[in-house]
Amino acid sequence: MSTSIPTLVLGGSGYVAGELLRLIAAHPRFELTAVMSDSRPGELVAHAFPHLASAYGDTRFSSQAVIEDHVTHLPAAAVFSAAPHGAAAALIDALLSKAAAAGTRARVVDMSADFRYRSVQAFESNYRQAHAAPGRIGEFTCALPEHLATLATEHVAHPGCFATATLLAAVPLLALKLARARLFVAGVTGSTGSGRKCVEGTHHPLRHSDLYAYNALAHRHVPEMQACVRAACGAEVDIAFVPHSGPFARGIHVTVQAELTAAHDSAHVLAALRSFYAHAPFVRVLEQAPRVKDVVASNYAHLSAVANGRTVAVLCVIDNLAKGAAGGALQWMNRMFGLPETAGLTAPAPGWT
């Protein structure tokens, strides 16, 4: 694997973009051509991300115009969008229009919510704003790589971090008809999930040594989860989701509970999970309860399960910035360019974070 693949990053100054840049720096094929930031054009990337200075010491953020110029001159480019929802669609639409006019090809993985829904109405009812590129919705597929063998569209909308952890736990239960289609989900996320801009939910004195729920039974990612379950296994599902803010920076822990369809024990459910994910290189099914520290800063997901003949609980931990966003997006892009799905993503978690 010697030929480099030109890579463009949109929305480049947030936490997800920083994680994506870290992963690209060590990737065997994807090579950063430019990273866009509307708020910091011309500024050194290392000023925004000092920990990336060794990889991008002289690299500066580019404007949208520079990114669009690149895409018209590159025969093929990998484009990652880490722009926020509501802004990503217009940026991507403009970029793809420029590529089409120039006869070049850009493959996009978007990490915002803009293309996760199959209709304009679904997006607008959930996010209370007009969709900026409704004509592009059909060009995107929203799914996890573990749940879709063949990609039928040019581009991908990566599910959100809570959705990623929930889907990894829930889809096998429903696809294998182990559980009834009413799920009770409790999830705990680190403060980086709220983005780089400091708000009350991420302010250290308020979050440190504390744990609290928010948007209980009203989180806007629930329709996304339901749509992804429907696409993955054809099941209509009711999801009662209660998210929590945890006193740590990175990671997600999700517990999915449901009523069993038959009197299964823990051993049966664990065996079913192992079989379902036998060919998923980043999913590990454990006997013991998974721990967030064992996956933080990696692209791995750890699952476990317990069942008592009536109820099943599947536990899942991921890193919200890696598997839940940048790592999962890179996993998709590997597949889109015919590379091994694991390329650049097999580094283990550092531990003791």
N, C-alpha and C positions, 0 to 999 in steps of 0.2 A: 504494500500500500504506500506508493510514493508520490503520486500526483495529488497536489493540494486542491481542495474545493473552496472557491471564494465564498466567504461567509459575511453576511451583513446582520447587524443587530439594531433593532429599533427600540426606542425607549430605554436608552442604555445607562441611566444613572440610578436606577432603583436596586433593591436587594436582589430581585430575581435576575436582573441583567448582570449584576456583579457575580452571582453564582454561575451564570451561563458563561461569562468571560473567563472565569477560572477554569471551567471544564474545557472550553475551546482551546485554551493555552496548552493543554496537555493532550489534545486529540491528535491522532495520527494522520488525519486527512483534512478536517475542516480548519481553515486558516482565516483568521480575521482580516477582512479587507477594510471595513469601516464600522464604527459604532455611532449611532445617532443619539443626540440629546438636544431637544429644543431649548432646554433651560441652561445648557452649558456648552454651546458650540465653541470650539476652539480651546476649551480648557483641557488640561491633561487628564487622561483617564485615571492616572495614579493619584490625582488630587481627590477624586471622588472615592477611589478604592485604594488606599495606601497598601493594602496587603497584596495587590496585584502589580506593584511597581516593578518587580523583577521580570514580569512577563510583558508589561506594556509601558515601560518607562518613558518612551517618547511618543506614545500614541495619544492623539487628541480626539475629542468628540467632534463629530461632523454634523452639519446641518442636514435638513431633509433634502435640499436641492443637491447636495453632494452625494447623498445616498442614491437618489434617483438617477443621477448621472452615472454612477457605478453600475446600476442594474441595466442600463441601456448598452453598456460596453462589455458586460460579462456574458458569454454564451449561456452559462448556467450558474446559478447562485443559490446558496442556502440562506434563507432569510428567517431569522428568529424575531418575533415581535414580543417584547416585554413591556410594551406601552399599556397604559391603563385602559379599562373598559370605557367605551365612549370615545376614546381617541384612536384606538388601534385600527378600527375599521376604515376610517378615512385615510390613514397613512398607508395601510396595506392596499387599498383600492387604487390610490394614486401610483404606488410603486408597480403594481401589476399592470396597470394601464400603460405606464411608460415602457415596461418590458414587452408587452404585446405589440406596441407601436414600433419598437425597435427590432422585433423578431427574436428576442432573447427569452430565456426560460428561467423563472424564479420559482422555487418551491418554498412554501411558507408554513411554519408552525407558529401559531398564535397562542399566547398564554393568557390572553385576556378572555373576558366572557362574550366578546362581540360576535363570535361565530359558533358558539356552543349550542345554540338553539336552532331548530329546523324551520322556524318561521319568524318573520318580523314581529308578528303579534306576541309570540312567546317572549322574545327579548324585551320588547317595549313594555309589556305588562309587568315584567319583573324588575326592569331597571328604570322605568319611568322617564325614558328619553327616546327620541327618534333614532332609528338605526341609520348609520351614515353610509352604508353600502349594501342595501338589501339585495341587489342583484348578485352579490358574491356569496350569499349564504349557501347555495347549492354546491359551491366549489370546495366546501370544507366538510370534513368528518370529525365528529367529537367522539373520542373513544380512548381507552387505554390500549397500548400495544399488546398487553396480555390477553385482551378480550376481542381482538380483531385480527384474523389471520391475513386478510387481503384488503388493502386500501384501494377504494374505488374512486377517490377524488385526488385532485392535484395537491390539495393542502389539508392541514390538520388543525383543529382547535383542541388544544390539550385541556382535559378537565381540570378543575381547580384542585387545590391541595386537599381540602376536606373531602371533596368528591372522590379523589384518587384513593385515599385510605378507605373510605366507605365502600366504594365499588369493589376494591380488592377483597374485602371481607364479605360483601353481600352477594355478588354475582354468582359465586359457586353454590351458595345455599339455594338460590332460586333456579339456576340452570340445571342443577342435579335434583331438584324437587325435594330437598332435605327439609325445607322450612316453608311455612305459609307466607304469603306476600304482604305481611304487615311487619315492618321493621322498626325497632326502637333503637335509636343511635345516639350515643353520647360521645362527643369528641373534645379533646383538649389540644389547643394549638399554642405554639410559641409566639412571641411578640413580633417576630419578623413577618408573620403572616398578615399583619396590618399595614405593611409597607414602610417606606423610609421616612415619610413625613411624621413627625411626632404628634400623636394625639393622646387623649386621655387613656385609651386602652393600652398604649405602649409606653407611657411615661413610667420610668423606673420606680419612683417612690410609691406609685399607686399599684404597680403590678408585682413588685418584689414581695416574695413570701405570701402571696395571696392566690386564690383560685375562685373564679366566679363565672357564672353562666351569662350569656347575652343572646338576644334574639331567639329565645327559646320557642320552639315550634313555629318559628316565622323566618327562618334563615333563607335568604334568596337563592342559595345553591340547591335547595331541595328539588325544585323542578328539573334542574340539570341532572341531578342524581337519578331521578325517576326516568328521564329520557334516555340516559345512558344504560340503565338496567333494561329498559324496553328494547333498545337496540342490541344489547349483548345477548339477551336470552329470551326475548319475546314476552316477558312477564310485565304485567301492570302491577305496580307496587305502591303501597302506602308507607311513607317514611315519616316517623316522628323524630325529629332531630333537635338535639339540645347541644349547641356548641359552648365551649368554655375557654377562657383565657388562662393560660398557665404561666407560672413564674420562671420561664426559661425563654431563650431567644429562638432556638431552632427545634423543630420536631412536631409531630402530631401523634397522638394516641387516640384510637377510635375503638369503641366497643359497640358491636352490632348484636342485638338480641332479637330472637324471634321464636315463635311456637313451631316445634318440630311437626312434620307430617307423619312420622312414625316414631316408635320408641328407640331412638338411636342413643348410643352412649358416646363418650368423648373419643374413644379409640376409632369408632366408625367415622365420625366427622373428620377427625384428623387425617385418616386414610383417604377420605374423599377429597379433602383439600390438597393433599400431596399429589393425588392422581390428576386433579384438575390443573394444577400448576406444574406438572412434571416437566414441561418444556418451556417454562418461564424462568429465564436465567437470573432475574432479580427478585424473585419471590421465594422465601424460605419459610417452611412450615415447621414450627418448633413444638416440642412437648410442653415446655414451660411457658409461662406468660412472657411476652416480648417486652423489651425495654427500649425506650426512646434513645438512650445513649449508645445503644448498639448499632444504630443506623444513621445517626446524625452525620451530615456531610458526606453521605454515600447515596447511591441510587438504589439501595436495597430496601425491600419491604419484608418485615418479619410478621408472621401470622401464627396464631395458636387458637385453640377452641376448647370449650368445655360444654358438655351436654349431660342432662340428667334424665333423659327419656321423655321429657315434656318440653323443655326449653333449651335452646342453644345460644351460646354467646361466642362470637368470633372476635378476637382481639387483633388489631393491626397497628403497627407503628411504621412511620416513614419520616423522612426529612421533608418538611414542607417546601423548602427552597430547591431541593434536588429532585427526588422522585416525584414530588408534588408539583413541580414546575420545570426548572431548567434541565434537570437530569432526564425527566420524562420526555421533554421536548427534544433533547438530543438523541434519545433512544428512538423516537419517531423519525428524526431526520436521517439517522443511520440507515433505517429501513428504506426511506424514500430515495436514497442515493445508492442503494444496493450494497451497503456495507454491512458487516456483522453488527447485529443489534447491540452488542456489548462494547463496541469500539469506543475507547476513551472513558468508559464508565465502570470499570471493574475494580477501581481502588476501594479497599475496605474502609469502613468507618474508622476515624482516628481513635475513638474511645476516650473516656475520662474527660469529655468536653465540659 
